[in-house]
């Protein structure tokens, strides 16, 4: 199985679903109006920790790949503010630049 076409579809699905659910949630109510009982619930806090550690783990790969400090900082801010939306966009940018028969190594490793 060719991995690049599969991953392109996968990250398009991630991006579309995240944009859809984010738009839907925004139309239901503002993020800053989350009830105190929810925002202080242990599972809400644990989920936030889990998400942000995942974002920072993904960012380690971005930091490795990006050569310039401005690009590194821009992607850090984007990932921390937009989460999986920014991560899907970053992955799609990488995947679009690769030929369909590229290997995982080509995707994951820094270009010479």
C-alpha positions as CSV (number, residue, x, y, z in Angstrom):
1,X,0.0,0.0,0.0
2,X,1.2,3.5,-0.9
3,X,1.4,5.4,2.3
4,X,1.4,9.0,1.0
5,X,-2.0,8.8,-0.7
6,X,-3.5,7.2,2.4
7,X,-2.1,9.8,4.7
8,X,-3.3,12.6,2.4
9,X,-6.8,11.3,2.7
10,X,-6.4,10.7,6.4
11,X,-5.3,14.3,7.1
12,X,-8.0,15.7,4.9
13,X,-10.5,13.8,7.0
14,X,-8.9,15.1,10.2
15,X,-8.9,18.7,8.9
16,X,-12.5,18.6,7.6
17,X,-13.9,16.9,10.7
18,X,-12.0,19.3,13.1
19,X,-13.2,22.4,11.1
20,X,-16.7,21.0,11.1
21,X,-16.9,20.2,14.8
22,X,-15.2,23.5,15.7
23,X,-17.6,25.5,13.6
24,X,-20.6,23.6,15.1
25,X,-19.3,24.0,18.7
26,X,-18.7,27.7,18.1
27,X,-22.3,28.1,16.9
28,X,-23.6,26.4,20.1
29,X,-21.7,28.7,22.5
30,X,-18.5,30.6,23.1
31,X,-15.5,28.7,24.4
32,X,-15.1,31.1,27.3
33,X,-18.6,30.4,28.5
34,X,-17.9,26.8,29.5
35,X,-19.6,26.3,32.9
36,X,-17.2,26.4,35.9
37,X,-18.3,22.8,36.8
38,X,-17.0,21.6,33.4
39,X,-13.8,23.7,33.3
40,X,-12.8,22.5,36.8
41,X,-13.8,18.8,36.3
42,X,-10.8,16.5,36.7
43,X,-11.4,14.8,33.4
44,X,-11.7,18.1,31.6
45,X,-8.3,19.1,33.0
46,X,-6.8,15.7,32.3
47,X,-8.1,15.9,28.7
48,X,-6.5,19.3,28.2
49,X,-3.1,18.0,29.5
50,X,-3.4,15.0,27.2
51,X,-4.2,17.2,24.2
52,X,-1.4,19.8,24.8
53,X,1.2,17.2,25.5
54,X,0.2,15.6,22.2
55,X,0.5,18.9,20.5
56,X,3.9,19.5,21.9
57,X,5.0,16.0,21.0
58,X,4.0,16.6,17.3
59,X,5.7,20.0,17.5
60,X,9.0,18.2,18.3
61,X,8.8,16.8,14.8
62,X,8.0,20.2,13.3
63,X,10.9,21.8,15.2
64,X,13.2,19.1,13.8
65,X,12.0,19.6,10.2
66,X,11.8,23.4,10.1
67,X,15.0,25.2,9.6
68,X,14.2,28.8,10.4
69,X,13.3,30.2,13.8
70,X,10.3,32.2,12.4
71,X,8.8,29.1,10.9
72,X,9.4,27.2,14.1
73,X,7.7,29.9,16.2
74,X,4.8,30.3,13.8
75,X,4.1,26.6,13.8
76,X,4.4,26.4,17.6
77,X,1.8,29.2,18.0
78,X,-0.5,27.7,15.4
79,X,-0.4,24.2,17.0
80,X,-1.0,25.6,20.5
81,X,-3.9,27.8,19.3
82,X,-5.5,25.5,16.7
83,X,-4.3,22.0,17.8
84,X,-5.2,19.3,15.3
85,X,-6.4,21.8,12.7
86,X,-2.8,23.2,12.5
87,X,-1.3,19.7,12.7
88,X,-3.4,18.5,9.8
89,X,-2.5,21.5,7.7
90,X,1.2,21.0,8.5
91,X,1.1,17.3,7.6
92,X,-0.9,18.0,4.4
93,X,1.7,20.6,3.3
94,X,4.4,18.0,3.8
95,X,2.4,15.3,2.0
96,X,1.5,17.4,-1.0
97,X,5.1,18.2,-1.7
98,X,5.9,14.4,-1.8
99,X,5.4,12.1,-4.8
100,X,2.7,9.5,-4.2
101,X,5.3,6.7,-4.0
102,X,7.4,8.4,-1.3
103,X,8.4,6.4,1.7
104,X,7.6,7.1,5.4
105,X,11.3,7.9,5.9
106,X,11.1,10.6,3.2
107,X,8.0,12.1,5.0
108,X,9.5,11.9,8.5
109,X,13.1,12.9,7.9
110,X,14.6,16.3,7.3
111,X,15.7,17.0,3.7
112,X,19.4,17.3,3.1
